[in-house]
Amino acid sequence: MLPLFQKRRQPSTSIDAHQGNTGYAGGVWALVPVEIGKLSGRAKRVNITLPERALKELDTCAKSLGETRSGFLLRAALEFLARHRAA
């Protein structure tokens, strides 16, 4: 998972470079966009209360990353869970 405040970017190495690697000979390469919400079942609406200042900061950060508020909160929660399950 991406760290919370890191902008998403394209891979730094092209598929062509990997295809030229003999260790990957015969492989098939593809970039596939994945919407986590479509993989995790039906969406469920929740209601939370946050301080207005925190909400504004959250929205600003989500917008700068090209995410929705819900998407940002989902990614933050999943990242938190993954980190704490491994501990």
PDB file of N, CA, C and O in Angstrom:
ATOM      1  N   MET A   1       0.829  -1.185   0.000  1.00  0.00           N
ATOM      2  CA  MET A   1       0.000   0.000   0.000  1.00  0.00           C
ATOM      3  C   MET A   1       0.870   1.244   0.000  1.00  0.00           C
ATOM      4  O   MET A   1       1.982   1.236   0.529  1.00  0.00           O
ATOM      5  N   LEU A   2       0.363   2.303  -0.591  1.00  0.00           N
ATOM      6  CA  LEU A   2       1.091   3.561  -0.598  1.00  0.00           C
ATOM      7  C   LEU A   2       1.025   4.204   0.777  1.00  0.00           C
ATOM      8  O   LEU A   2      -0.001   4.113   1.451  1.00  0.00           O
ATOM      9  N   PRO A   3       2.100   4.850   1.203  1.00  0.00           N
ATOM     10  CA  PRO A   3       1.991   5.644   2.424  1.00  0.00           C
ATOM     11  C   PRO A   3       0.886   6.680   2.227  1.00  0.00           C
ATOM     12  O   PRO A   3       0.646   7.114   1.101  1.00  0.00           O
ATOM     13  N   LEU A   4       0.224   7.074   3.285  1.00  0.00           N
ATOM     14  CA  LEU A   4      -0.941   7.934   3.194  1.00  0.00           C
ATOM     15  C   LEU A   4      -0.756   9.204   2.397  1.00  0.00           C
ATOM     16  O   LEU A   4      -1.644   9.570   1.627  1.00  0.00           O
ATOM     17  N   PHE A   5       0.347   9.884   2.547  1.00  0.00           N
ATOM     18  CA  PHE A   5       0.490  11.193   1.947  1.00  0.00           C
ATOM     19  C   PHE A   5       1.402  11.177   0.731  1.00  0.00           C
ATOM     20  O   PHE A   5       1.947  12.216   0.359  1.00  0.00           O
ATOM     21  N   GLN A   6       1.575  10.035   0.115  1.00  0.00           N
ATOM     22  CA  GLN A   6       2.398   9.924  -1.084  1.00  0.00           C
ATOM     23  C   GLN A   6       1.491   9.936  -2.297  1.00  0.00           C
ATOM     24  O   GLN A   6       0.541   9.157  -2.381  1.00  0.00           O
ATOM     25  N   LYS A   7       1.789  10.826  -3.241  1.00  0.00           N
ATOM     26  CA  LYS A   7       0.980  10.867  -4.453  1.00  0.00           C
ATOM     27  C   LYS A   7       1.190   9.590  -5.252  1.00  0.00           C
ATOM     28  O   LYS A   7       2.284   9.028  -5.277  1.00  0.00           O
ATOM     29  N   ARG A   8       0.131   9.146  -5.901  1.00  0.00           N
ATOM     30  CA  ARG A   8       0.238   7.987  -6.766  1.00  0.00           C
ATOM     31  C   ARG A   8       1.011   8.399  -8.011  1.00  0.00           C
ATOM     32  O   ARG A   8       0.877   9.522  -8.496  1.00  0.00           O
ATOM     33  N   ARG A   9       1.816   7.481  -8.519  1.00  0.00           N
ATOM     34  CA  ARG A   9       2.561   7.778  -9.734  1.00  0.00           C
ATOM     35  C   ARG A   9       2.727   6.513 -10.550  1.00  0.00           C
ATOM     36  O   ARG A   9       2.520   5.401 -10.066  1.00  0.00           O
ATOM     37  N   GLN A  10       3.099   6.708 -11.777  1.00  0.00           N
ATOM     38  CA  GLN A  10       3.317   5.581 -12.661  1.00  0.00           C
ATOM     39  C   GLN A  10       4.569   4.836 -12.226  1.00  0.00           C
ATOM     40  O   GLN A  10       5.453   5.432 -11.611  1.00  0.00           O
ATOM     41  N   PRO A  11       4.663   3.549 -12.530  1.00  0.00           N
ATOM     42  CA  PRO A  11       5.879   2.803 -12.204  1.00  0.00           C
ATOM     43  C   PRO A  11       7.086   3.452 -12.859  1.00  0.00           C
ATOM     44  O   PRO A  11       6.981   3.991 -13.961  1.00  0.00           O
ATOM     45  N   SER A  12       8.240   3.405 -12.184  1.00  0.00           N
ATOM     46  CA  SER A  12       9.440   4.053 -12.710  1.00  0.00           C
ATOM     47  C   SER A  12      10.111   3.212 -13.793  1.00  0.00           C
ATOM     48  O   SER A  12      10.930   3.733 -14.550  1.00  0.00           O
ATOM     49  N   THR A  13       9.787   1.942 -13.880  1.00  0.00           N
ATOM     50  CA  THR A  13      10.361   1.070 -14.893  1.00  0.00           C
ATOM     51  C   THR A  13       9.253   0.651 -15.850  1.00  0.00           C
ATOM     52  O   THR A  13       8.181   0.223 -15.422  1.00  0.00           O
ATOM     53  N   SER A  14       9.516   0.775 -17.138  1.00  0.00           N
ATOM     54  CA  SER A  14       8.487   0.436 -18.116  1.00  0.00           C
ATOM     55  C   SER A  14       8.320  -1.077 -18.233  1.00  0.00           C
ATOM     56  O   SER A  14       9.206  -1.849 -17.869  1.00  0.00           O
ATOM     57  N   ILE A  15       7.181  -1.470 -18.742  1.00  0.00           N
ATOM     58  CA  ILE A  15       6.931  -2.890 -18.982  1.00  0.00           C
ATOM     59  C   ILE A  15       7.952  -3.426 -19.985  1.00  0.00           C
ATOM     60  O   ILE A  15       8.427  -4.554 -19.850  1.00  0.00           O
ATOM     61  N   ASP A  16       8.284  -2.619 -20.987  1.00  0.00           N
ATOM     62  CA  ASP A  16       9.274  -3.046 -21.986  1.00  0.00           C
ATOM     63  C   ASP A  16      10.595  -3.426 -21.328  1.00  0.00           C
ATOM     64  O   ASP A  16      11.227  -4.404 -21.727  1.00  0.00           O
ATOM     65  N   ALA A  17      11.014  -2.668 -20.330  1.00  0.00           N
ATOM     66  CA  ALA A  17      12.268  -2.980 -19.639  1.00  0.00           C
ATOM     67  C   ALA A  17      12.170  -4.329 -18.937  1.00  0.00           C
ATOM     68  O   ALA A  17      13.124  -5.106 -18.958  1.00  0.00           O
ATOM     69  N   HIS A  18      11.044  -4.610 -18.322  1.00  0.00           N
ATOM     70  CA  HIS A  18      10.854  -5.896 -17.646  1.00  0.00           C
ATOM     71  C   HIS A  18      10.767  -7.049 -18.647  1.00  0.00           C
ATOM     72  O   HIS A  18      11.279  -8.140 -18.396  1.00  0.00           O
ATOM     73  N   GLN A  19      10.115  -6.797 -19.775  1.00  0.00           N
ATOM     74  CA  GLN A  19       9.989  -7.847 -20.782  1.00  0.00           C
ATOM     75  C   GLN A  19      11.355  -8.229 -21.347  1.00  0.00           C
ATOM     76  O   GLN A  19      11.549  -9.362 -21.789  1.00  0.00           O
ATOM     77  N   GLY A  20      12.298  -7.293 -21.335  1.00  0.00           N
ATOM     78  CA  GLY A  20      13.642  -7.578 -21.806  1.00  0.00           C
ATOM     79  C   GLY A  20      14.475  -8.360 -20.804  1.00  0.00           C
ATOM     80  O   GLY A  20      15.560  -8.832 -21.144  1.00  0.00           O
ATOM     81  N   ASN A  21      13.993  -8.506 -19.582  1.00  0.00           N
ATOM     82  CA  ASN A  21      14.696  -9.236 -18.534  1.00  0.00           C
ATOM     83  C   ASN A  21      14.460 -10.734 -18.742  1.00  0.00           C
ATOM     84  O   ASN A  21      13.319 -11.195 -18.721  1.00  0.00           O
ATOM     85  N   THR A  22      15.547 -11.493 -18.943  1.00  0.00           N
ATOM     86  CA  THR A  22      15.419 -12.932 -19.213  1.00  0.00           C
ATOM     87  C   THR A  22      14.749 -13.690 -18.063  1.00  0.00           C
ATOM     88  O   THR A  22      14.171 -14.757 -18.273  1.00  0.00           O
ATOM     89  N   GLY A  23      14.829 -13.136 -16.848  1.00  0.00           N
ATOM     90  CA  GLY A  23      14.175 -13.773 -15.702  1.00  0.00           C
ATOM     91  C   GLY A  23      12.664 -13.775 -15.819  1.00  0.00           C
ATOM     92  O   GLY A  23      11.979 -14.545 -15.146  1.00  0.00           O
ATOM     93  N   TYR A  24      12.145 -12.901 -16.684  1.00  0.00           N
ATOM     94  CA  TYR A  24      10.697 -12.822 -16.881  1.00  0.00           C
ATOM     95  C   TYR A  24      10.287 -13.295 -18.270  1.00  0.00           C
ATOM     96  O   TYR A  24       9.195 -12.966 -18.733  1.00  0.00           O
ATOM     97  N   ALA A  25      11.132 -14.051 -18.936  1.00  0.00           N
ATOM     98  CA  ALA A  25      10.857 -14.496 -20.306  1.00  0.00           C
ATOM     99  C   ALA A  25       9.534 -15.251 -20.371  1.00  0.00           C
ATOM    100  O   ALA A  25       9.245 -16.114 -19.542  1.00  0.00           O
ATOM    101  N   GLY A  26       8.752 -14.905 -21.364  1.00  0.00           N
ATOM    102  CA  GLY A  26       7.473 -15.578 -21.570  1.00  0.00           C
ATOM    103  C   GLY A  26       6.340 -15.046 -20.714  1.00  0.00           C
ATOM    104  O   GLY A  26       5.209 -15.519 -20.820  1.00  0.00           O
ATOM    105  N   GLY A  27       6.628 -14.068 -19.865  1.00  0.00           N
ATOM    106  CA  GLY A  27       5.593 -13.510 -19.002  1.00  0.00           C
ATOM    107  C   GLY A  27       4.662 -12.572 -19.750  1.00  0.00           C
ATOM    108  O   GLY A  27       4.992 -12.092 -20.834  1.00  0.00           O
ATOM    109  N   VAL A  28       3.520 -12.317 -19.178  1.00  0.00           N
ATOM    110  CA  VAL A  28       2.560 -11.376 -19.733  1.00  0.00           C
ATOM    111  C   VAL A  28       2.443 -10.225 -18.752  1.00  0.00           C
ATOM    112  O   VAL A  28       2.275 -10.435 -17.551  1.00  0.00           O
ATOM    113  N   TRP A  29       2.532  -9.012 -19.268  1.00  0.00           N
ATOM    114  CA  TRP A  29       2.511  -7.824 -18.408  1.00  0.00           C
ATOM    115  C   TRP A  29       1.281  -6.985 -18.692  1.00  0.00           C
ATOM    116  O   TRP A  29       0.878  -6.811 -19.842  1.00  0.00           O
ATOM    117  N   ALA A  30       0.697  -6.473 -17.637  1.00  0.00           N
ATOM    118  CA  ALA A  30      -0.460  -5.595 -17.793  1.00  0.00           C
ATOM    119  C   ALA A  30      -0.569  -4.690 -16.586  1.00  0.00           C
ATOM    120  O   ALA A  30      -0.230  -5.086 -15.470  1.00  0.00           O
ATOM    121  N   LEU A  31      -1.038  -3.485 -16.804  1.00  0.00           N
ATOM    122  CA  LEU A  31      -1.372  -2.567 -15.717  1.00  0.00           C
ATOM    123  C   LEU A  31      -2.893  -2.545 -15.632  1.00  0.00           C
ATOM    124  O   LEU A  31      -3.575  -2.272 -16.620  1.00  0.00           O
ATOM    125  N   VAL A  32      -3.409  -2.828 -14.467  1.00  0.00           N
ATOM    126  CA  VAL A  32      -4.851  -2.943 -14.302  1.00  0.00           C
ATOM    127  C   VAL A  32      -5.305  -2.043 -13.164  1.00  0.00           C
ATOM    128  O   VAL A  32      -4.878  -2.226 -12.024  1.00  0.00           O
ATOM    129  N   PRO A  33      -6.164  -1.073 -13.457  1.00  0.00           N
ATOM    130  CA  PRO A  33      -6.688  -0.263 -12.356  1.00  0.00           C
ATOM    131  C   PRO A  33      -7.648  -1.098 -11.514  1.00  0.00           C
ATOM    132  O   PRO A  33      -8.455  -1.858 -12.050  1.00  0.00           O
ATOM    133  N   VAL A  34      -7.557  -0.952 -10.204  1.00  0.00           N
ATOM    134  CA  VAL A  34      -8.398  -1.735  -9.309  1.00  0.00           C
ATOM    135  C   VAL A  34      -9.116  -0.790  -8.358  1.00  0.00           C
ATOM    136  O   VAL A  34      -8.489   0.042  -7.703  1.00  0.00           O
ATOM    137  N   GLU A  35     -10.416  -0.923  -8.290  1.00  0.00           N
ATOM    138  CA  GLU A  35     -11.199  -0.152  -7.330  1.00  0.00           C
ATOM    139  C   GLU A  35     -11.489  -1.066  -6.153  1.00  0.00           C
ATOM    140  O   GLU A  35     -12.243  -2.031  -6.279  1.00  0.00           O
ATOM    141  N   ILE A  36     -10.889  -0.762  -5.006  1.00  0.00           N
ATOM    142  CA  ILE A  36     -11.000  -1.623  -3.834  1.00  0.00           C
ATOM    143  C   ILE A  36     -12.459  -1.849  -3.437  1.00  0.00           C
ATOM    144  O   ILE A  36     -12.809  -2.926  -2.955  1.00  0.00           O
ATOM    145  N   GLY A  37     -13.297  -0.857  -3.633  1.00  0.00           N
ATOM    146  CA  GLY A  37     -14.700  -0.991  -3.274  1.00  0.00           C
ATOM    147  C   GLY A  37     -15.411  -2.082  -4.045  1.00  0.00           C
ATOM    148  O   GLY A  37     -16.327  -2.720  -3.527  1.00  0.00           O
ATOM    149  N   LYS A  38     -14.990  -2.300  -5.290  1.00  0.00           N
ATOM    150  CA  LYS A  38     -15.619  -3.343  -6.101  1.00  0.00           C
ATOM    151  C   LYS A  38     -15.144  -4.732  -5.704  1.00  0.00           C
ATOM    152  O   LYS A  38     -15.800  -5.723  -6.023  1.00  0.00           O
ATOM    153  N   LEU A  39     -14.027  -4.817  -5.021  1.00  0.00           N
ATOM    154  CA  LEU A  39     -13.508  -6.114  -4.596  1.00  0.00           C
ATOM    155  C   LEU A  39     -14.010  -6.522  -3.220  1.00  0.00           C
ATOM    156  O   LEU A  39     -14.014  -7.707  -2.890  1.00  0.00           O
ATOM    157  N   SER A  40     -14.424  -5.572  -2.430  1.00  0.00           N
ATOM    158  CA  SER A  40     -14.745  -5.865  -1.042  1.00  0.00           C
ATOM    159  C   SER A  40     -16.239  -5.972  -0.763  1.00  0.00           C
ATOM    160  O   SER A  40     -16.661  -5.856   0.387  1.00  0.00           O
ATOM    161  N   GLY A  41     -17.029  -6.186  -1.783  1.00  0.00           N
ATOM    162  CA  GLY A  41     -18.461  -6.348  -1.565  1.00  0.00           C
ATOM    163  C   GLY A  41     -19.210  -5.031  -1.621  1.00  0.00           C
ATOM    164  O   GLY A  41     -18.693  -4.022  -2.101  1.00  0.00           O
ATOM    165  N   ARG A  42     -20.405  -5.057  -1.135  1.00  0.00           N
ATOM    166  CA  ARG A  42     -21.264  -3.877  -1.180  1.00  0.00           C
ATOM    167  C   ARG A  42     -20.740  -2.780  -0.275  1.00  0.00           C
ATOM    168  O   ARG A  42     -20.197  -3.038   0.799  1.00  0.00           O
ATOM    169  N   ALA A  43     -20.911  -1.563  -0.729  1.00  0.00           N
ATOM    170  CA  ALA A  43     -20.553  -0.406   0.090  1.00  0.00           C
ATOM    171  C   ALA A  43     -21.628  -0.188   1.141  1.00  0.00           C
ATOM    172  O   ALA A  43     -22.808  -0.445   0.902  1.00  0.00           O
ATOM    173  N   LYS A  44     -21.219   0.279   2.284  1.00  0.00           N
ATOM    174  CA  LYS A  44     -22.149   0.545   3.380  1.00  0.00           C
ATOM    175  C   LYS A  44     -21.931   1.985   3.840  1.00  0.00           C
ATOM    176  O   LYS A  44     -20.799   2.385   4.112  1.00  0.00           O
ATOM    177  N   ARG A  45     -22.979   2.741   3.926  1.00  0.00           N
ATOM    178  CA  ARG A  45     -22.890   4.133   4.370  1.00  0.00           C
ATOM    179  C   ARG A  45     -22.692   4.167   5.883  1.00  0.00           C
ATOM    180  O   ARG A  45     -23.363   3.446   6.622  1.00  0.00           O
ATOM    181  N   VAL A  46     -21.764   5.012   6.337  1.00  0.00           N
ATOM    182  CA  VAL A  46     -21.534   5.197   7.768  1.00  0.00           C
ATOM    183  C   VAL A  46     -21.597   6.683   8.090  1.00  0.00           C
ATOM    184  O   VAL A  46     -21.433   7.526   7.209  1.00  0.00           O
ATOM    185  N   ASN A  47     -21.830   6.985   9.321  1.00  0.00           N
ATOM    186  CA  ASN A  47     -21.902   8.370   9.780  1.00  0.00           C
ATOM    187  C   ASN A  47     -20.887   8.541  10.899  1.00  0.00           C
ATOM    188  O   ASN A  47     -20.962   7.855  11.919  1.00  0.00           O
ATOM    189  N   ILE A  48     -19.941   9.451  10.715  1.00  0.00           N
ATOM    190  CA  ILE A  48     -18.954   9.720  11.757  1.00  0.00           C
ATOM    191  C   ILE A  48     -18.925  11.206  12.056  1.00  0.00           C
ATOM    192  O   ILE A  48     -19.357  12.019  11.240  1.00  0.00           O
ATOM    193  N   THR A  49     -18.426  11.551  13.203  1.00  0.00           N
ATOM    194  CA  THR A  49     -18.282  12.944  13.597  1.00  0.00           C
ATOM    195  C   THR A  49     -16.803  13.254  13.751  1.00  0.00           C
ATOM    196  O   THR A  49     -16.077  12.548  14.451  1.00  0.00           O
ATOM    197  N   LEU A  50     -16.365  14.317  13.088  1.00  0.00           N
ATOM    198  CA  LEU A  50     -14.973  14.755  13.154  1.00  0.00           C
ATOM    199  C   LEU A  50     -14.930  16.245  13.432  1.00  0.00           C
ATOM    200  O   LEU A  50     -15.847  16.974  13.051  1.00  0.00           O
ATOM    201  N   PRO A  51     -13.882  16.706  14.089  1.00  0.00           N
ATOM    202  CA  PRO A  51     -13.733  18.150  14.251  1.00  0.00           C
ATOM    203  C   PRO A  51     -13.632  18.815  12.874  1.00  0.00           C
ATOM    204  O   PRO A  51     -13.000  18.273  11.967  1.00  0.00           O
ATOM    205  N   GLU A  52     -14.249  19.976  12.720  1.00  0.00           N
ATOM    206  CA  GLU A  52     -14.300  20.662  11.428  1.00  0.00           C
ATOM    207  C   GLU A  52     -12.902  20.904  10.851  1.00  0.00           C
ATOM    208  O   GLU A  52     -12.678  20.725   9.654  1.00  0.00           O
ATOM    209  N   ARG A  53     -11.974  21.308  11.704  1.00  0.00           N
ATOM    210  CA  ARG A  53     -10.612  21.581  11.233  1.00  0.00           C
ATOM    211  C   ARG A  53      -9.954  20.307  10.670  1.00  0.00           C
ATOM    212  O   ARG A  53      -9.285  20.354   9.638  1.00  0.00           O
ATOM    213  N   ALA A  54     -10.147  19.187  11.348  1.00  0.00           N
ATOM    214  CA  ALA A  54      -9.579  17.916  10.880  1.00  0.00           C
ATOM    215  C   ALA A  54     -10.218  17.505   9.554  1.00  0.00           C
ATOM    216  O   ALA A  54      -9.538  17.000   8.661  1.00  0.00           O
ATOM    217  N   LEU A  55     -11.522  17.725   9.432  1.00  0.00           N
ATOM    218  CA  LEU A  55     -12.224  17.374   8.208  1.00  0.00           C
ATOM    219  C   LEU A  55     -11.718  18.212   7.032  1.00  0.00           C
ATOM    220  O   LEU A  55     -11.531  17.693   5.932  1.00  0.00           O
ATOM    221  N   LYS A  56     -11.499  19.499   7.265  1.00  0.00           N
ATOM    222  CA  LYS A  56     -10.972  20.360   6.199  1.00  0.00           C
ATOM    223  C   LYS A  56      -9.578  19.908   5.778  1.00  0.00           C
ATOM    224  O   LYS A  56      -9.265  19.883   4.588  1.00  0.00           O
ATOM    225  N   GLU A  57      -8.748  19.554   6.740  1.00  0.00           N
ATOM    226  CA  GLU A  57      -7.398  19.083   6.428  1.00  0.00           C
ATOM    227  C   GLU A  57      -7.453  17.757   5.661  1.00  0.00           C
ATOM    228  O   GLU A  57      -6.706  17.553   4.705  1.00  0.00           O
ATOM    229  N   LEU A  58      -8.328  16.880   6.086  1.00  0.00           N
ATOM    230  CA  LEU A  58      -8.512  15.590   5.415  1.00  0.00           C
ATOM    231  C   LEU A  58      -8.959  15.807   3.973  1.00  0.00           C
ATOM    232  O   LEU A  58      -8.412  15.190   3.059  1.00  0.00           O
ATOM    233  N   ASP A  59      -9.938  16.667   3.762  1.00  0.00           N
ATOM    234  CA  ASP A  59     -10.445  16.931   2.419  1.00  0.00           C
ATOM    235  C   ASP A  59      -9.369  17.545   1.525  1.00  0.00           C
ATOM    236  O   ASP A  59      -9.256  17.186   0.353  1.00  0.00           O
ATOM    237  N   THR A  60      -8.588  18.459   2.070  1.00  0.00           N
ATOM    238  CA  THR A  60      -7.509  19.085   1.303  1.00  0.00           C
ATOM    239  C   THR A  60      -6.487  18.049   0.866  1.00  0.00           C
ATOM    240  O   THR A  60      -6.049  18.049  -0.285  1.00  0.00           O
ATOM    241  N   CYS A  61      -6.111  17.176   1.774  1.00  0.00           N
ATOM    242  CA  CYS A  61      -5.136  16.134   1.464  1.00  0.00           C
ATOM    243  C   CYS A  61      -5.702  15.155   0.444  1.00  0.00           C
ATOM    244  O   CYS A  61      -5.014  14.800  -0.513  1.00  0.00           O
ATOM    245  N   ALA A  62      -6.926  14.718   0.628  1.00  0.00           N
ATOM    246  CA  ALA A  62      -7.553  13.780  -0.310  1.00  0.00           C
ATOM    247  C   ALA A  62      -7.613  14.393  -1.705  1.00  0.00           C
ATOM    248  O   ALA A  62      -7.315  13.726  -2.696  1.00  0.00           O
ATOM    249  N   LYS A  63      -7.995  15.652  -1.777  1.00  0.00           N
ATOM    250  CA  LYS A  63      -8.088  16.330  -3.081  1.00  0.00           C
ATOM    251  C   LYS A  63      -6.718  16.415  -3.745  1.00  0.00           C
ATOM    252  O   LYS A  63      -6.602  16.206  -4.952  1.00  0.00           O
ATOM    253  N   SER A  64      -5.679  16.721  -2.966  1.00  0.00           N
ATOM    254  CA  SER A  64      -4.331  16.838  -3.540  1.00  0.00           C
ATOM    255  C   SER A  64      -3.830  15.503  -4.079  1.00  0.00           C
ATOM    256  O   SER A  64      -2.965  15.470  -4.954  1.00  0.00           O
ATOM    257  N   LEU A  65      -4.369  14.409  -3.560  1.00  0.00           N
ATOM    258  CA  LEU A  65      -3.996  13.068  -4.019  1.00  0.00           C
ATOM    259  C   LEU A  65      -4.942  12.537  -5.090  1.00  0.00           C
ATOM    260  O   LEU A  65      -4.776  11.420  -5.581  1.00  0.00           O
ATOM    261  N   GLY A  66      -5.939  13.353  -5.447  1.00  0.00           N
ATOM    262  CA  GLY A  66      -6.902  12.929  -6.461  1.00  0.00           C
ATOM    263  C   GLY A  66      -7.884  11.893  -5.957  1.00  0.00           C
ATOM    264  O   GLY A  66      -8.390  11.080  -6.730  1.00  0.00           O
ATOM    265  N   GLU A  67      -8.154  11.919  -4.659  1.00  0.00           N
ATOM    266  CA  GLU A  67      -9.054  10.933  -4.061  1.00  0.00           C
ATOM    267  C   GLU A  67     -10.301  11.609  -3.516  1.00  0.00           C
ATOM    268  O   GLU A  67     -10.323  12.819  -3.294  1.00  0.00           O
ATOM    269  N   THR A  68     -11.326  10.816  -3.308  1.00  0.00           N
ATOM    270  CA  THR A  68     -12.511  11.291  -2.604  1.00  0.00           C
ATOM    271  C   THR A  68     -12.255  11.180  -1.101  1.00  0.00           C
ATOM    272  O   THR A  68     -11.311  10.521  -0.664  1.00  0.00           O
ATOM    273  N   ARG A  69     -13.095  11.823  -0.339  1.00  0.00           N
ATOM    274  CA  ARG A  69     -12.994  11.705   1.126  1.00  0.00           C
ATOM    275  C   ARG A  69     -13.139  10.245   1.544  1.00  0.00           C
ATOM    276  O   ARG A  69     -12.357   9.744   2.352  1.00  0.00           O
ATOM    277  N   SER A  70     -14.141   9.568   0.991  1.00  0.00           N
ATOM    278  CA  SER A  70     -14.372   8.170   1.350  1.00  0.00           C
ATOM    279  C   SER A  70     -13.199   7.288   0.946  1.00  0.00           C
ATOM    280  O   SER A  70     -12.766   6.432   1.717  1.00  0.00           O
ATOM    281  N   GLY A  71     -12.688   7.495  -0.254  1.00  0.00           N
ATOM    282  CA  GLY A  71     -11.551   6.712  -0.721  1.00  0.00           C
ATOM    283  C   GLY A  71     -10.323   6.919   0.139  1.00  0.00           C
ATOM    284  O   GLY A  71      -9.603   5.971   0.450  1.00  0.00           O
ATOM    285  N   PHE A  72     -10.088   8.161   0.520  1.00  0.00           N
ATOM    286  CA  PHE A  72      -8.948   8.488   1.366  1.00  0.00           C
ATOM    287  C   PHE A  72      -9.083   7.823   2.734  1.00  0.00           C
ATOM    288  O   PHE A  72      -8.135   7.217   3.233  1.00  0.00           O
ATOM    289  N   LEU A  73     -10.267   7.938   3.336  1.00  0.00           N
ATOM    290  CA  LEU A  73     -10.484   7.329   4.649  1.00  0.00           C
ATOM    291  C   LEU A  73     -10.377   5.818   4.586  1.00  0.00           C
ATOM    292  O   LEU A  73      -9.834   5.198   5.499  1.00  0.00           O
ATOM    293  N   LEU A  74     -10.893   5.211   3.509  1.00  0.00           N
ATOM    294  CA  LEU A  74     -10.785   3.767   3.343  1.00  0.00           C
ATOM    295  C   LEU A  74      -9.325   3.347   3.253  1.00  0.00           C
ATOM    296  O   LEU A  74      -8.899   2.410   3.928  1.00  0.00           O
ATOM    297  N   ARG A  75      -8.558   4.044   2.413  1.00  0.00           N
ATOM    298  CA  ARG A  75      -7.142   3.692   2.255  1.00  0.00           C
ATOM    299  C   ARG A  75      -6.393   3.877   3.567  1.00  0.00           C
ATOM    300  O   ARG A  75      -5.554   3.049   3.922  1.00  0.00           O
ATOM    301  N   ALA A  76      -6.684   4.951   4.290  1.00  0.00           N
ATOM    302  CA  ALA A  76      -6.028   5.202   5.572  1.00  0.00           C
ATOM    303  C   ALA A  76      -6.345   4.086   6.568  1.00  0.00           C
ATOM    304  O   ALA A  76      -5.461   3.604   7.276  1.00  0.00           O
ATOM    305  N   ALA A  77      -7.615   3.682   6.613  1.00  0.00           N
ATOM    306  CA  ALA A  77      -8.015   2.629   7.550  1.00  0.00           C
ATOM    307  C   ALA A  77      -7.378   1.294   7.182  1.00  0.00           C
ATOM    308  O   ALA A  77      -6.888   0.581   8.058  1.00  0.00           O
ATOM    309  N   LEU A  78      -7.379   0.947   5.891  1.00  0.00           N
ATOM    310  CA  LEU A  78      -6.779  -0.318   5.474  1.00  0.00           C
ATOM    311  C   LEU A  78      -5.281  -0.334   5.727  1.00  0.00           C
ATOM    312  O   LEU A  78      -4.729  -1.355   6.138  1.00  0.00           O
ATOM    313  N   GLU A  79      -4.620   0.793   5.485  1.00  0.00           N
ATOM    314  CA  GLU A  79      -3.189   0.875   5.747  1.00  0.00           C
ATOM    315  C   GLU A  79      -2.901   0.723   7.239  1.00  0.00           C
ATOM    316  O   GLU A  79      -1.960   0.030   7.624  1.00  0.00           O
ATOM    317  N   PHE A  80      -3.705   1.366   8.071  1.00  0.00           N
ATOM    318  CA  PHE A  80      -3.548   1.262   9.522  1.00  0.00           C
ATOM    319  C   PHE A  80      -3.727  -0.188   9.973  1.00  0.00           C
ATOM    320  O   PHE A  80      -2.933  -0.709  10.756  1.00  0.00           O
ATOM    321  N   LEU A  81      -4.775  -0.826   9.469  1.00  0.00           N
ATOM    322  CA  LEU A  81      -5.036  -2.223   9.842  1.00  0.00           C
ATOM    323  C   LEU A  81      -3.893  -3.146   9.409  1.00  0.00           C
ATOM    324  O   LEU A  81      -3.469  -4.018  10.166  1.00  0.00           O
ATOM    325  N   ALA A  82      -3.410  -2.947   8.202  1.00  0.00           N
ATOM    326  CA  ALA A  82      -2.307  -3.789   7.705  1.00  0.00           C
ATOM    327  C   ALA A  82      -1.056  -3.624   8.558  1.00  0.00           C
ATOM    328  O   ALA A  82      -0.365  -4.599   8.851  1.00  0.00           O
ATOM    329  N   ARG A  83      -0.772  -2.403   8.949  1.00  0.00           N
ATOM    330  CA  ARG A  83       0.412  -2.141   9.773  1.00  0.00           C
ATOM    331  C   ARG A  83       0.283  -2.761  11.154  1.00  0.00           C
ATOM    332  O   ARG A  83       1.257  -3.291  11.688  1.00  0.00           O
ATOM    333  N   HIS A  84      -0.895  -2.703  11.733  1.00  0.00           N
ATOM    334  CA  HIS A  84      -1.073  -3.189  13.095  1.00  0.00           C
ATOM    335  C   HIS A  84      -1.322  -4.691  13.182  1.00  0.00           C
ATOM    336  O   HIS A  84      -1.101  -5.296  14.231  1.00  0.00           O
ATOM    337  N   ARG A  85      -1.778  -5.293  12.092  1.00  0.00           N
ATOM    338  CA  ARG A  85      -1.906  -6.751  12.064  1.00  0.00           C
ATOM    339  C   ARG A  85      -0.529  -7.390  12.014  1.00  0.00           C
ATOM    340  O   ARG A  85      -0.307  -8.453  12.594  1.00  0.00           O
ATOM    341  N   ALA A  86       0.395  -6.738  11.319  1.00  0.00           N
ATOM    342  CA  ALA A  86       1.754  -7.274  11.153  1.00  0.00           C
ATOM    343  C   ALA A  86       2.576  -7.121  12.421  1.00  0.00           C
ATOM    344  O   ALA A  86       3.581  -7.811  12.592  1.00  0.00           O
ATOM    345  N   ALA A  87       2.169  -6.236  13.303  1.00  0.00           N
ATOM    346  CA  ALA A  87       2.954  -5.969  14.522  1.00  0.00           C
ATOM    347  C   ALA A  87       2.793  -7.050  15.557  1.00  0.00           C
ATOM    348  O   ALA A  87       3.388  -6.969  16.632  1.00  0.00           O
TER     349      ALA A  87
END
